[in-house]
């Protein structure tokens, strides 16, 4: 019997621990290489951890809901008959799994027997099912964790439910084949194949919004107080967001500058080429990639905005990694990162941003995809806001909010007719920056430069 410890993998930059959401396998199960083994959550992302090799799961060392340090043992595999690289020591594979074995090929464990199967309990940190289902599903309101069947649904099952518009009531009626009657991936896919019809199309969005306006679910009420007020318990992600926002306000001296930009040319160009992008490139063109492109150009001219603070040192980053704030259907936020955005043309930005936003809402991002940002953009215009004062995403020193595009009467200077009144498409750029590093002059010049790039957009450009 060749036993080997499976350890909690690295989960991205600055992540030191992870919470076990649920195990997808039980003791005694045969596991195929790269097959999902368990689901974990960090302060940045929820993700599946796959098995690096095939084998038999002999022992589970951590229970659902437990917080585990990166690199700590989480399970024991029986690798009998499986070829293992004898030089592997704490090897990171696909950002998802790490194993540990002595250099001589002998396992660290000398156990010959394993403990009985550890009972599986619903993870205390898991959010309520209806908080993770897309708006189109319109699940029946239920109290947190008060499901009639008492079953726990894994994030994988919830994601499939969201994609296929399966309501909570329908989920409750699915006969689960997993341990304790849990609904497995196979169970829900079979249900979709046999019973579900095609999902209804999403509602149309505003003409100038990047996305149709998301329906944010009403928070699930756990109880009421003596005055009859609704008491809403924060879920795990909301607690993390709250802590991070308070910490950022404490760390950074927030200052704000605002500039209005005329984007009439961009609106006209987008209307002209959006069918080309959809039909020829296979991706929907939105305004956000155009804004990111302008931000990247301005960062090259003002590199101090692309920095972080470490003690008394200002670290100007060589790479330009743009974080994009994405609102989730349950009202929470996540910030996937476009790595090396300055190396991408507009088509590359469109494709990458579309992919990241889609997988963010489906909770399918890897830890590396939400780490390493050097500057952040948030499109508050998607929700109809004309401007905002966003909180800086640490350890960045600035964040730019893009307001809604609106038609406005504007005074235009002409050589032939002098000043004339015309209808133009305009938006506000709201720049929040850290006054420890960025003074008002620099912060204002930067956002003004972004506006100038937008206003002088090349209408004859190649894609």
N, C-alpha and C positions, 0 to 999 in steps of 0.2 A: 504494500500500500504506500503510494507516494503522495504525501500530504503537502499542501502549500497554502500559505496565507494570502488572501486577497486584501489589499489595503485601500483605504479611501484615497482616490486619485486627486491630483492637483485640479483645482476648480477655477483657475484664472488668477490674474494679478491681484494681490493683496487679500485673497480669500484664504482664511486660516482654518475654517471649520464648515461643516455641512450637516444638515438635518436629514435623517433617513425618513422619507415619506412613506414608502412601503416596499416590501420585497416582492418581486415578480416571480420568484422561484421559492420552493420550500425544500427543506432538508430531504435528501434522497432523490431529488430531481436530477436528471441528466441535462446538462447545459451545453448548448452548441456554441462554438466560438463566435464572438460578436453578437450573441443573443442578449437582449436586455436582462440584467440581473436584478437591479433594484432602481428605485427612483429616489433622488436626493434633491434637496433645496439649499441654496445659499442666499446671501443677501442680494445677489445679482440675478440669479436664474434658477429655474427648476429644470432638471435634466435626468435622463436615464444613464445608468452606468452599465455598459455591456461587459460580458466576460471576454477576456483576452484569449483564453483557450477553452476547448471543450473538456468536460469532465463531469464529476458528480459532486453536487453541493453536499458536503458532509456536516458542516456546522455553521450556524448563523451566530455571529458574535455581538451584534447590536440589534436592538428592537426598533420597531416603528416609533418615530417620534424622538429618538435619541439624537443628541448632538455629538458629532464625531470630529476629532481633529484630523486635518489632512495628514495622510501617511499612517494613520492608526489602523490596526487590523479590523476588518469588518466581517470576514467569513473564512472558511477553510474549504478547500477543494481537494478531492481525491483525483490525482492526475495519473492514476495507474493506466499504463498503456498509451499515454499521450506524450508526444515528443515535446520537450521543453528546452528552450535555450538556456544552457547551464550558466551562461555569463550574465543573465539578467539580474539586476539588483535595483529595486524600486524603479522599474521602467515605466515611463508614462506612454500610454498608447492612445492616440486619437483623442487626447484631452479627457479621457473618460475612465481609464483603469490603470492601476499600478499593482504589480505583484512583487513579492520579495522572496529571494531564494539565495542560499549561500553560494559562493563562487565555485565550490566543488560539486555543485549539483545536488547536494543533500538538502532536504527541506529544513526550514527553521524549526518546525514542529516535530516532535518525536512521538506524538500521540498515535495510537493504533485504533483507538475507539473514539467516537464522538458523542457529544451530548445529545439528548433527545431533541426532536424538533421544537424550536422555540415558538410558543403560541404567537399568532399574529393579531395585534390589536390595531384598530384604526389610529392613524397618526394624529396626535393632539394638535400638531401644527398645520394639518391639512385644512384647506378652506372648504366652505360649504359647496356642494355640487353646483347649485344654481349660480354661484359667483363666478364659475369658470365656463359657463355655457354662453355661446355667442348670443347677441341680442335677438337674432331672428328666431331663436328657439322658444322665447316667451315661456319659460318654465313656470309651473304653478308655484305660487309662493309657499314656502315651508320654512319652519324655524331651523336655525343652524343645527346641522347634524341630526335633525329629527325626521329621518327617512322611515317610512312605515316598515320597510324590511329590516332596518337596522344595519344594512350592508355598507361597507366602505368601498367607494369607487376610486380606482387609481387615476392619476392624471392622464395616463394613456387612454383609458376608457372615456374619461371626460372630454379629452381632445377629439376623439372619434365622434362622441355624441354631439359636440359642438359643430363639427364639420358636416354631420349628416342631419342636423336639425332634429335630434332625438330629444324628446322632452323627459323631464324627471319621471313623470307617470309611466312613460314607455319603458324607461330604464328599470323601474321597479318591477315591471312585468316580465323582464327577461330572466329566464332560468339560468342561474350561474353555475358553471362547471368547476370553478376554482375552489380553493380551500375556504371552508365556512360559507359556501354558496356564493362567493364573489363572482362578479361578471368579469370574464377574461376578454382579451382582445378577440379571440376566436368566437366567443359568444356574441359579442356586439356586431362583429362583421357578418356573422351568419344572419343575425336579425336584420341588418341593413339589406343583405342580399335577397332575403325572402320577403320582407314586409314593407320596407321603406320605399316611398316614391321619391322622385327627384326633388331637391330642395327648391323652395320658391326663390325668385330673384330678389336681390337686395333692393331697398328703396332708393330712388334717385337722390343724388346729392346736389348741393348748391353749385352753380355754374363755376364759381371761382374757388371752390374748396378742393383740396387734394383727395379727399375721401368723402363718401356720404357720411352725414352726421351720425356718429355712433350713438346707439341707445345705451345709456348707462343704467345698469340694473339698480332698482331700489334696494338699498342695504337690507339685509335680513335681520329682523329684530329678534333679539334673544329674550327680552323681557321689558317690562315697564317699571318706572319708579312710583313712589307714593303719590306723585302729582299726575300720573298717567302719561308721562313723557316716555318716548321710545328710547330704550337703552341699546345701543349698537356696539357690540364687542369688535374691536379691531382685529382683522385677520393678520397673519404673520407678515405678509408683504406690506400692509398698511403701517404696521408697527415699525418696520425697517425704514420705510419712506419717511415716516415722522421723525425717527431718530436722525436719519441722514440730513433732513432739511434743517432741523434745529442745530445740528453740529455745523452745517455749512454757514448758517447765519452767525454762529459763534466764532468760527474760524476766519471767515472772509469779511472784510469791510465792504459791504455792497454799495455801489454807486450806479446810477442809471443815466443813460443818454438816449434820446429819441430822435429819429430822423424819418421824414416822410419821403417816399420814393415813388416816382412815376413809372409804372410798369406797363404802360399801354402797349409798347412794342412787344414785350414778352407775351402778353395776352393774345395779341394778334398772331405772333409767330406760333404759339402753341396751338391755336385753332387750325392753323395752316398745315402743321406737320403731325398732329396727334394721330390721324388715321394711318400715316406712314409708320409711326412707331408701333401701333397696334397690329397692323397687317404684315409689315415687313420684319420688324424686330421682335414681335410677339410679346410686347410689354406695354402697359398703359403709361403714357407720359403724364406726369404731374408737375406742379410748380416746384416742389421741394428740391429735386435735384438741381434745378437752375439756381435756387438760392444757395445750395451747398457749393456749387461751382464758384459763385461770386465770393462766398466766404473764404474759400481756399485761396483764391487770387489775392484777397486782401491780407490774409495771414502771411503770405509770402512777402508782402511789403511791410507788414507790422509783426515780425516774428515774436515779439514779447507777449503778444496775446496768446501765442501757442506755447504756453509754459506752465510750470507748477512751482510751488514753494516747498522747499525742504529745509527746515530750520531757518537759518539766516541766508540761505542760498536760493537764488532764482534759477530754475533749470529750464532753459529754452530747448524745446523738443525738436529733434531732427525730423521725426515723422509727423505728418499731419493726419491725425485720426479723428474724424468727426463723429461725435455721438449724436444720435437722433432720438429725441423723446417720442415715445409711442404710447398712446393711451390704450389700455386694455378694456375689454367689454365690462369687466367688473369694477371699473373706475380707477384701478391702480395704474401705475406708470412703469415703463421699462425703457432703458436707453441702449439699444444696440449700436454698435460702432462700425463705421466705414473705415477700415484700415487703409492707410496710404491713399487717401482720397485725392491727393495731388497727382497720382499716377493714373487716374481714371479720366476718360473723356466723358462727355455728357451721357452717351449711351450706356457706358459702364456704370455711371452713377445711378441712372434710371433703373437698370437691371438689379444692381445690388441693393438699392434702397427698397425696391418693390419686394424683393425676396426677404430681406431682413424684417420689414414691417409685417409681412404675411406670417412669417414663422414666429415673430414676437407675439402676435395675437393668438397663434395656435400653441404657444408655450413650447416651441421646438428649438429654441436657440441653445447653442452650446455655451459653456462658461467663457470661452475666449471671445465670443462674439459680443459680449457686454462688458468687456474690460479694455483698458488702455486708451480711452478717449483723451484727446489733448484740447479739444474745444467742443462745445455743444450747441446745437440748434434745436429750437422747439417751434412748431408751427401752430400757434394759438389761433390763427385765422381759420383753421379747420373746424373750430367750434364757434366761429362767428365773432370772436374777440378782435377788436381793432388794435389793441396793444396790451402789453402786460409787463410785469416786473419779475421775471423768473429768478429763482434761486440757483446759484452757481452749483454745478455738479462737481464735487471734489474729486480729484485734486486740481481740476481746471481752474483758471483764473477769470473766465468769462463765459457767458452764454448769450445767444442772440435769439429773441422771440420775433417771429414773423407774423404780422397781423393780417386780418382779412383784406382781400382786394375789393375795393369799393369804387363805384363810378362817382366822380365828383366834378363840379364846375371848377375850372382852373384858368388862371390868366396866363396866356402864352405870348411870348415876345416874338414878333415877326419883323423882318426888315421892310416888307412891302406895306403892311397894314398897321404896324405898331402893335400895341397890346390888344389881344382878342380874347374872348371868353370861349372855352371849349370844354367838352366833356372828356375827362381822362380817367384811366384806371390807376388808382393809387393805393398804397399800403404804408403802414407804419412799421419801422424796425425799432425794436426795444432792446437796448444793449445793457446787460448787467455785468459789471466787472469788479474785480477785487482791488480796492484802493490801496492795499498794501504794495501792490506791484504796478497797477495801471492808474495813472493820474487822469483827471478829467479831459485834458487836451488829447491825450493818446486814445482814450476810450471813445471820445467823440469823433476824432479823425478816422478811426477804424470803421465805425458804423457808417460814417459819411462816405467812406471809400466803397463799402459794400453797396450802398445806394447808387453810387455813380456807376459801378459795374452793371447794376440792374438797369439803370436808365439808358446806358449806352450799349445795350445788348445788340449784338450783330444780327440783324434780320436776314442776312444773306449767308449765314454760317453753314458749314457742313454739319452733319449730325455727329 
